Amino acid sequence: MPEHAKHNGNSRHPRASLASLQQVPFQKLSHRACTPFSTVPRAFLKWAGSKRSLLPELVPILPTCFRTYREPFLGSGSLFFLLEPERAVLSDSCADLIATFAAVRDNVDAVVQYLRPMRPDRERFYQLRSHPSRGRFKRAAEFIYMNKVCWNGLYRVNSQGRFNVPYGQPRPACRIADPENLRACARLLRTPSVRLSCCDFENTLATAKPGDLVYLDPPYVTRHNNNGFVDYNENLFSWQDQERLARLACELAREGVHVIVSNAHHDDLLDLYPGFARLRLLRASTLAASATYRGTVSEAMLYSVRKHGSSRLR
Ligand SMILES: C[S@@+](CC[C@H](N)C(=O)[O-])C[C@H]1O[C@@H](n2cnc3c(N)ncnc32)[C@H](O)[C@@H]1O
């Protein structure tokens, strides 16, 4: 069993259904969401599709209280670090990402020690990219380093599964190590009832119980094409995956799980979530390779959340 799987969220936890309710401190969260760079803990990675900038919009739709927080498309975990849940099941299909979270949890000092001397440097970046280290803490430091200096914090691998994003345009003063925040993140990840695993989203949703809060933020859209249709990124997440996810989300909502979904604001997608409340959000897009496609992206927050008790679709 890989080291990071030792707190695995996939097995049925006998006490999960008895977990007590955690209240959501709306005022504190709203304040923290609006000051994303000066509060700890906060996401320690830059991540494509990160919801850091949408946190102020996410806070008001959270339930008043919940049992276990589940985030099966973890990425940088922006909402997790804001919410600081006492019980959480976190997962992602990206093994290097989960291994990095686990390394930060298990020995943050070792990760910080490797990170401290690292500076933005094109040659060093390409050397690390082609010859990653073997030790898990050193490798986690290299993952964080490459994430900070690569193009837009993107994570993409080639057909052999090797990271292949080019060097970006980091500012010379770009802060690679942020020990205070990394330590705060490690403390939260070390909470005994916070579990981390590398798996498909279905595994993490299989054990959800009424009263749990599930946040679903799958990869969704790269750009709108000229006809106004959404160009789904089939390699990352197919339309069948979208349907599989929506079926599960609707089932959970019917069972009384609080479900929040972020996705592209597009009729085909919205139709997959009948009965969910909707919020349309506009966000500046920075990810397109060509300036032609950069601009404003229209996103949807779909939610089935009860402000008191558990959620149940009408
Ligand atoms: C949009 S990102 C999540 C961003 C995150 N909410 C944040 O604020 O940083 C989507 C994540 O889903 C993961 N992913 C893609 N397909 C998946 C699958 N089938 N099961 C679980 N995770 C998956 C990707 O590795 C990626 O980290």
The ligand as a Tripos MOL2 file, in Angstrom:
@<TRIPOS>MOLECULE
LIG
   27    29     1     0     0
SMALL
NO_CHARGES

@<TRIPOS>ATOM
      1 C1        -10.9090   21.8170  -11.6430 C.3       1 LIG1
      2 S1         -9.7490   20.8150  -10.7950 S.3       1 LIG1
      3 C2        -10.2270   21.0400   -9.1150 C.3       1 LIG1
      4 C3         -9.7840   22.3740   -8.6080 C.3       1 LIG1
      5 C4        -10.0030   22.5990   -7.1210 C.3       1 LIG1
      6 N1        -11.3980   22.7480   -6.7940 N.3       1 LIG1
      7 C5         -9.2380   23.8320   -6.6730 C.2       1 LIG1
      8 O1         -9.8370   24.7900   -6.1560 O.co2     1 LIG1
      9 O2         -8.0120   23.8310   -6.8650 O.co2     1 LIG1
     10 C6        -10.2690   19.1990  -11.1610 C.3       1 LIG1
     11 C7         -9.4520   18.0710  -10.5560 C.3       1 LIG1
     12 O3        -10.1000   16.8350  -10.8790 O.3       1 LIG1
     13 C8         -9.1210   15.8110  -10.9930 C.3       1 LIG1
     14 N2         -9.7590   14.6900  -11.7360 N.ar      1 LIG1
     15 C9         -9.9190   14.5340  -13.0630 C.ar      1 LIG1
     16 N3        -10.6170   13.4150  -13.3470 N.ar      1 LIG1
     17 C10       -10.9100   12.8330  -12.1540 C.ar      1 LIG1
     18 C11       -11.6250   11.6530  -11.7680 C.ar      1 LIG1
     19 N4        -12.1920   10.8340  -12.6730 N.pl3     1 LIG1
     20 N5        -11.7320   11.3560  -10.4410 N.ar      1 LIG1
     21 C12       -11.1500   12.1770   -9.5100 C.ar      1 LIG1
     22 N6        -10.4670   13.3080   -9.8340 N.ar      1 LIG1
     23 C13       -10.3530   13.6390  -11.1220 C.ar      1 LIG1
     24 C14        -7.9550   16.4980  -11.6740 C.3       1 LIG1
     25 O4         -6.7380   15.8170  -11.4020 O.3       1 LIG1
     26 C15        -8.0270   17.9220  -11.0690 C.3       1 LIG1
     27 O5         -7.1400   18.0470   -9.9800 O.3       1 LIG1
@<TRIPOS>BOND
     1     1     2 1
     2     2     3 1
     3     2    10 1
     4     3     4 1
     5     4     5 1
     6     5     6 1
     7     5     7 1
     8     7     8 2
     9     7     9 1
    10    10    11 1
    11    11    12 1
    12    11    26 1
    13    12    13 1
    14    13    14 1
    15    13    24 1
    16    14    15 ar
    17    14    23 ar
    18    15    16 ar
    19    16    17 ar
    20    17    18 ar
    21    17    23 ar
    22    18    19 1
    23    18    20 ar
    24    20    21 ar
    25    21    22 ar
    26    22    23 ar
    27    24    25 1
    28    24    26 1
    29    26    27 1
@<TRIPOS>SUBSTRUCTURE
     1 LIG1         1 GROUP 0 **** ****
